[in-house]
Amino acid sequence: LAKQGSSKNERARGTLRWVALFLGELRDGLTMINMQSAFLIISKGYSEKQVGILFFVFGMSQFLCQTPAGYIMDYSDNKLTLLATASVATTALTLITAAFATENGGNIMLMVLIKLVQGGITSFIPPGLNSITQGIVGSIGMTKQVSMNEMMNHLGTAIIVLSGSLIGFWRYPEIGILFVVSPIACAGVIFALSRIRPGDIDHDAARGLVMESSSNKSVASKDVRPIESASVGEKKKPIQTNPSFIFGFANSQQREEEELGTQSVTPLQILRDPVLLTFILVCFLFHTANGTILPLVMQSLAIGNGKSGILMSGMCIIVAQLCMVASAKICGDFSSIYGRKTLFLIGLFTVPLRCFILWFLLTLPASTFSHTLMLSTQVLDGVGAGTFGTMYILVTSDISGGTGRFSLTLGLTTAAMSIGGTVSGYLGEALAQDIGYREAFLILGLMSLAPALLYFFCMPETLPDTSKMVVTPNSMMSIGEEGDNEAGGKYVELS
């Protein structure tokens, strides 16, 4: 039975990689939104402020829907269906944007409506993917699997954007056809999700009520924790999976409910956690500064440079995404050894460095050399955003461990990112149009110091103590094998 469970878990984890790969441009909607900004400005004559309005509406919609989406994911047993539906719907809206956008923003109100709906739909994708992941591997397997998911996601984004950029280069100036890559990616998502069986997902583990998924109990990992003793024949209390709708603080009624089974904490109890509140503020400030940098770099390279500008703007995403693959790999390998905080700070401080370099490069005369140097700064984007994209999921999982509110907590942190990106989208485009791209990068660079300093001074190390007990390859035991440590206590290698 253990061998069968291990085989089932390996199959499901392998399929997760393909889901993440094809979700590359769908996951948060931003990849295609960034491509759409270049498309609308170059091909349809939109102004920077008009594009900024669309960014603002999209981000506000995500912000308003992100936390409810996480709450729904926590209680739904139909996570696969919800994720598949969201993927299909956001793909359809991307195609509608490309097909119906008119010159100079003539029907901008229709575009605003489309972005309003699309933002709400895409809010289901991050908690959907990550709750399914945690339901398959459990909290103890998240470090390795989230790293793999992020690597595949960034690789998928790079492949999709490269394909779209080549199509746009070929069809310039009618570049709307490049969005044909969206339904191709969506078809891959649907096929991969169909390979995951509902029984592969432990919904209690997906919510964070238990640390280990029922399908992951015989799979080894680098994390080590003590075996909890249990009486022979002892049964676990049933876990309540229906929504409690207790939105207030803990009360005497919950003491009676605890006799029926393990309870998740209330949403307001989640919001009382000062560590979570600090991290939410960090997420907001980071995306307020960073969210608009990529679109501004893309526009700087695309405007006035014809076909080569379209190719260069696409390369901005590709270079960054390829570097993000390496960043995700490093985070997965070393965050359990050196802690979350060290790697997170490296990612946060790369953003002001990148902005100050861009500010300097725009003082140089426009040339192929200066454009190449500007493109090379996307390596820093790969380090900064790539580290953040992996670590924020892991830190959120650390903070929410044992609460039963993983998707809700992820919804809160992702909502902070959405509203930050929303403010950034309009602020950056307005600054670029009113005072120039060079000054916009300088202001964004100064703003990006705030989340880095806040994390350095106010955020503790969130890595659980059990995750810090890392064994060396030479001392690793076989899957599920128990042993005795020097103190005489038993341990088992888990993930």
N, C-alpha and C positions, 0 to 999 in steps of 0.2 A: 504493500500500500504506500509506503514511504517513497519507493522508487517511482510509483505511478504519479504521486503528488509532485515529485521533483520534475518529472517529465512534463506534466501539465503546466507547471510554473515556468519552465524553460521555454515552452512553446509560446505561452502568453507574453512573456517578457520579450522574446524575439519579435513577436508581432507588434508590440508597442513601438519598436524602433521604426517600423515602416509607417505606422500611424503618424509618428512625429516627423518623419521625413516628408510625407506628403502634406502635412499641416504647415509646412514652411511658410507659405504666404497667406495662410488663412488664420493662424493661431490667434493673433491679436488684431488682425486687419491692417496693421500699420505698414507692412511691406507694400501691399497694393495701394494703400492710401498715398504712400510716398511716390510710387510710380504714377498714380493718378494726378498728383500735383504737377509733375513734369509734363504729363500728357495734356492737362487742362491749360497750363500756361503756354506751352509751345504750340500745341495743335489747335486749341480752342480759344486762345487769346484771353484767358482769365488773368486778372491782376493778382498780385501777391496777397492783397487783403481779401479778395474773394475766395482764394484758396484757403486763407487763414480762417475764414468763417466756416468753411466746410470742415476743417480740422476741429474747430471749436465745437460745432454741433455733434460731430462724431464722438469726440472725447467726452462731452457732457452726457451723451446718451449712454456711453460705456460706464461712466462714473455712477449714474443713477441706477443702472441695472446690475452692476457687478456684484454688489453684496447680496441682493435678492437671488441672483443666479447661483451664488455660492451656497446660500441657504437651501435652495431647491435641490442642488446637487447632493448636499449632505443627507437629505431624506429620500431621494429618489433611488429606486432600484432599477431604473431605466436609463442609466448613465450613457450607455452605448447609443441608444436611440436619440437622446437629447443632443449628443455631440455630433452625430451624423446629420440630424436635422439642421443644426446651426451651420454646419459646413456647407450644406447644399444651399441654404438660404443666403448666406453671405456671398457665395459664388454668384448666385443669380443677380444679386444687387450690384456686384462689381461689373458684370456684363451690361446691366441696364445703364449704369453710369457711363460706360464707354459708348454705348449705342445712342443714348438720348441727350448727351450734353451738347448744347448749341454754342455758336460763336459768341465770344465776349460775355459769357454768363447770361445769355438771354433768358434761359429758364432756370436761373439759379435757385428759385424757390423749390422747384422739383428736386434739384440736386441736394438741397438742404433736407428735404423730407426723406430722400433715399439714405443720406448719411445718418439721419436720426434713427431710422429703423435698423440700419446696418450696425450701428454702434451697439444697440441693445442686443442684437442677435449674437455678435461676436463676443459679448461678455460671458456667454456660456462656454466658450471654447477653452480658455485657460483652466477654470476649475473642473471642467469636464475631463480634459486630458490628465490633469494631475490627480484628481480623485480616483480615476480608473487606475492610474499608475500605483497609487498608494494602496488601492484595494487588491492589487495583484502582488506587490512586493512587500507591503507593510511599511511602517515607519522606519524599521531598521534597515530596509533595503533601498530607501529613497536616495541616499547619497549617490550610489553607483548608478541607479536607474535614471534619476533626473539628469545626471551628467550625460548618460548615453542619449536620453531624449533630446537634450539641448544640442548635443553634437549633431545628431541626425536632423534636427529641426533647422539648424543653421546651414547644414550642407544642402538640405532640400531647398531652402530659400535661395542659396547661391545658384543652384542649378536652374531653378524656375526664373530668377531674375536674369540670368545670363541668356536663357532662351528667349525671354521677352525682349531683352535689349537688342539681341541680334535681329529679331523680327522687326522691332521698331527702326533699327538702322536700315534694314532692307526696304521697308515700306515708307520711310520718311518722305513728306511730313504727315502722311496719314498713318499715325502710329497706334490708333485705337485697336488694331488687329492684334497687338501684342498681348492683350488680355485673354486671348484664347488659351493661354497657359493655365488660367484659373480653373476651368472645368476639367482639364486633364489632371491637375493636382487633386481636385475634389473627388474624381473617380477613384484615384489611388487611396484616398482616405476612406471612402466607403468600402472598398474591397478589403482593406486592412482591418477595419473595424468588424467586418463580417467574419473574420477569422478568429475573433475573440469571443469565447462563449460566455454567456451570463454567469455560469458557475465558476468561471475563473476569477471573478471579482468577489472579494470578501468585503461586504458593505460596511461592516463594523470597523475593519481596518481602514477603509476608504475615508471614513469620517474621523479617524484618529482616536476612536474609543479603545482600541486594542493596538498594541505595538507591532504585532506580527500577523500577517495574512495567513489564513488557514491553508492556502496553497503554497506557502513559502517556508513551511516549518522544517523542511528537510534540506534546504538549500544553504550552503555555507557562504560566509562573507568575511570581510576583514574585521567586522565589529564583533566584540566578545562581550557577553554579559552573563552574570550568574544565573544558574538554573534555580527557579523557584520551586521549593518543595511543595508537594500536594499529597493529600491523603489518597490512598488507593480507592478508586471508584468515586472520588469527589467530582461533582459536576459543576461547571461554571454556571453562574446565574444568567438567566436570559437577559439579553440586551434590548432595551426599548428602542425601536427603530421608527416609530411613528412620531410626527411632529408633536412636541409638547405644547407649543404656543405659549410657553411661559417666558415672556420677554423681560420680566423684572428681575429683581435680585432673588437669591435663594431664600426660601421660606420654610415653615414647618411642614408644609405638605410634601416637600421633597424628601423629608426623612421617611415618610411612609412609602414614597415611590421607590426609595433605595432598596426596600425589602423585596420589590418586584424585579429588580435588575439594575445593571449599571446605567447611570444617567449621564447625559451630556450636560455641561454647564450652560447657563442661560446666556443669551447674546449680550446682555448688559454686564454680566460678569466678565465676559471677554473684553469688553471695552474699559474695564477698570484696571487692566493690566498695564502698568506704566511702560514696561519694555515694549509691548505691542504698540502703544500709542507713540512712543519715540520712533519705532521702526516705520510706522505709517507716515510720520512726518518726514523721515529720511526719504522714503519712496516718493512722496509728493515733491519735495525739493529737488531730488535728483532729476525727475522727469520734467519738472518745470524748466530746468536749465538745459537738459540734454535732448529733450524731445524734438526740438526744431532744428538742431544743428545739422543733422543729415539732410533734411530737405533744403536747407540753405546752401550746403555744399553742392548738392545735386544741381540746384538752380544756378549757382555761380558758374558751374562748368557747362551747363546746357544752354543758357541764354546767349544767343549770338554766335553760337558755334556750330549750328546746323546739325548734320548727321553725326559728326564726331562728338558733338555735345551730348546727344542722346546716348551714345555708346559710353562716353565717359561718366555720365550720371548713373547709368546702370552699373558700371564698374565700381562706383562708390559702395553700393550695396554688396556686390560680390566680394570685394576685398574684405570688407568688414565681416561678412558672414563666414568667410573661410577662416579668418582669425578667431572668430567666436567659437568655431569648432575646437580649436586648440585651447581656448580659454575654458570651455566647458570640460574638456578632458582634464586639465590641470586642477580645476575646482573639484572634480570627482575624485581625483587621486590624492589630493593633499589637504582638502578641507577637514577630513577626519583626523589628520595628523597634526596640522598646525592650527586648527581651529577655523571658524567661519570669519572672525573679525579681521585677521591679517589679510586674507585674500580679498575680502570685501573692501577694505581700505585702499588696497592697490587699485582696484577697479574704480573707486570713487575719485581718487586723485588724478587719474588719467584724463578726466574730462576738462578740468581747467587747463592742464598742459596742452591738450589738443586745441582748445579755443584760442589760447595765446599764440600758438604756432600759426593757426589760420589767420589771426589778426595780423601777424607779421607778414605772412605770404601775400596778403592782399595789398601790402604796401609796394610790392614788386610790380614791374610792368607785366601786363598780361602776355603770356607766351606759352608755348607747349611745355617748356621746362617748369614754369610756375604752376601750371595746371597739373603736371605730373606730381610735383611736390604736394599740392593740395590733395590730390587723390591718395597719396601715401599716408596722409594723416588718418585715413580710415583704419589703418592698423591699430591706432589708439582707440578708435571706436570699437574695434573688435575686442580689445582688452577690457575697456570700461563697460560697455553695454553687455558684452559676452559674460563677464564675471557677474555683473548684476543680475542678468537673466537667469543664471543658474543658482546663485547664492540666495536670492530673495525667496525662492521656493523652499530651499533647505532651511533658511532661518524661520520662515513661516511655519514649516513643519515642526521645527524645534520648539517654537513658542506655543503651538497649539497641541503638542503631544499630550494625550490623555484627556483632552477636553471634549472630544467628540464633535468638534466644530472646525475641522481642518478646512473644508471648502468655504465655510463662512469667513474664517480668518484670512484665507487666501483671497476671498472676494474683497475684504476690507483693504488689504495691501494693494491688490490690483486696482481697486477703485481709486486709491490715492495716486497710483501711477497714471491712471486714466485722466483724472482731473488735472494732474500736473502736466501731462502731455497736451491736454486741451488748452490750458493757459499758455504753455510754451508755443503751441502751434500758431495761435493768433499773435502773441507778443513778438515772437521772432519774425514773422512775416511783416508785421507792422513796423518793427524797428528797421528791417531791411529796406522797406519801401520809403520810410520817412527820413532816416538818417544814414542809411547805407549798410552794406553787408559787413564792412570792416568793423564799424562801431558796434554792430549787432553781436558779432563774435566776442568782442571785448566785454560787453555787458553780460553776455551769457557765461563767459569764463569766470567773471567775478561772482555771479550767482551760484555757480557750481561748487564754489568753495564751501558754501553753507552746509550741504548734506554731508560732505566729507568730514568737516570739523565736528558736526553734531554727532556723527557715528563714532568718531575717535574719542570724544570726551564723554558721551552719555550712554552709548550702547554697551552692554556687557557681552561677554562671550556666551553664545547660546547653544553651542555644541553640547549635547548631553554627555554626562560623565561616562556612560556605558560605551559611547561611540569613540571615546578617546583611548580605550583599551585596545590598541592595535597590535596584532601579532605579526611577526616577521614571516616571510615566505618559508624559511627553514623550519619554523616552529608550527606551521599550519597543520592542522589535523585533517583527516578525511571528512567528507560531508557527514554532518550529524554525529561525529565521534565525540565522546565525552572524555575528559581527562581531569587530573588533579593538579592544582597549582601548588606553589611552594608552601602556601599556608594551609594546605590540606582541603581547600574548598574546590567544589566542582565548577567547571565552566564548559561551555559549548560554543562552537563557532557557528554563527547563524546565517548570514545573508548570502 
